[in-house]
Amino acid sequence: STSLPEYFVVPSSLADQDLKLYSYSFIGRRMPLWSWNHPNGSALVRMANIKDVLQQRRIDQRICNAITRSHPLRSDVYKSDLDKCLPNIQEIQAAHIKLKQLCVNEPFDETEEKWLSSLENTRWLEYIR
């Protein structure tokens, strides 16, 4: 995938040939990417959706098993679909534009309460939280 870094961490129990094979199943070939690691062994792994709904469960299970086998405490994988709970890029960009307009274009002779309400209506603080 052209959108992935040149080097990245993957579960050690996932063979390179399997990783290459599975990469074709992900949207944009964005296979699992180990993004963050906690000292207690927890890890954050991001991956795109799997294109083929029929193969989704099988591939998802194999990748989750590989992640579990690579975890020092062999903890189960907790999955969360962030598409359902996070704003998309267009919503974030719109909020940023509203914030810039509020901070640059709007005169600050309004009451503090009204300005804070306007700030809240941009949703910028909600998105960056």
N, C-alpha and C positions, 0 to 999 in steps of 0.2 A: 504494500500500500504506500502511495506517495505521501499520505498524511501521517504516517507513523515515523518516529525517529529512526535513525540508522541502526542504533543499538538499543535494545530494551530487554527487560527481564521477563522470562516466562517460567512456568513451573518446571523444575528439573526432571520430573517424571513424564513430561510430554516430549515425545521424540520429535526431532526436526521434521522428519517426513510426515508425521501426523499433523504437525503445525502447518506445514505448507499445504497439505490436503484440506485441512479445515478452513484455512484462510479464504478459500474460494466460496465458502458457505456464508461468510459474513458480509453484510452490506459494506461496500467500499473496501473490502478485504481487511477491515479493521478488527483483527483478531484480538484475543485477550492481551491486555497490557497491564503489567504490574506497576501501579502508580505510586504506592506509598506503603511503608512498612513501619509497624510499631515495635518497640523493644519487647513487648510481650508475645510477639509472633504474629499478631494480627496483620492483615494486609488488605489493601484496597486494590482490586483488579477491575479494570474497565474493559468492556467489550461492546461492539455494535450488535445490533439484532442479527439473527440468523435468517437468511433469505427463505430457505425452503422449510415451510412449516412442518412437513412430514419428517424431515431430518433434524429439526430443531431440538427435540427432546433427547435424541441419541447423542448429538454433538455436545449439547449443553451438559449432559450427564458425564460424558467422558472428560470434558474440560474441568468440571467441578471435582471429579474424582482425582484428576491430576493435581489440582490446587490443594485438595485435602491431603494427598500423599506427600506433597512438598511442604506442608505446614509442620513445624516442629512439634506441636502438641496434637496433631491429627484432628483438629477441630473441624466441625461441619462448616460448609459454606453457607453464608447467609446472602441471598440474592435480593436485590431491590431494583425495580424498573424506574429509573430516574426520569424517564420521558414523561411519566404520569405526574410527577410532583415538582418538577423544575420548569422554569420558564424557558422558552426557546430563544434563539439568538435574536430574532426580530423583536420580541418583547423586551429583551434587555437593551437593545439598541434604542428602541422607542423611549424607554425609561431614562436612558442616558441623555437623549436629546431634550426631553422635558426638564431634566435636572439642569442641563446647561442653560436652557432658556430661563429657568427660574433664577439661576445664580448670576447670569450675565445680562440678560435683556430686561428683567423685571426690576423696576425701582424698589428700593427697600424702604419706602415710606409707608408700607402696609404695617398693620399690627403684627407683632411677633406670632400671635396665635394663628392669624390668617396665613402667614408665611410658612409656619410649621405644617399647617393643614395642606397647603399647596405642595410642600415637600413630600408629605405622606402620599399625596395623590399621584406623584410621579412613579411610585412603587420601587424607586431605585434602592432605598434602604432595605426594603423587603427582599429584593433580589440579591443584593450583595451579602445579606445576612446568611 
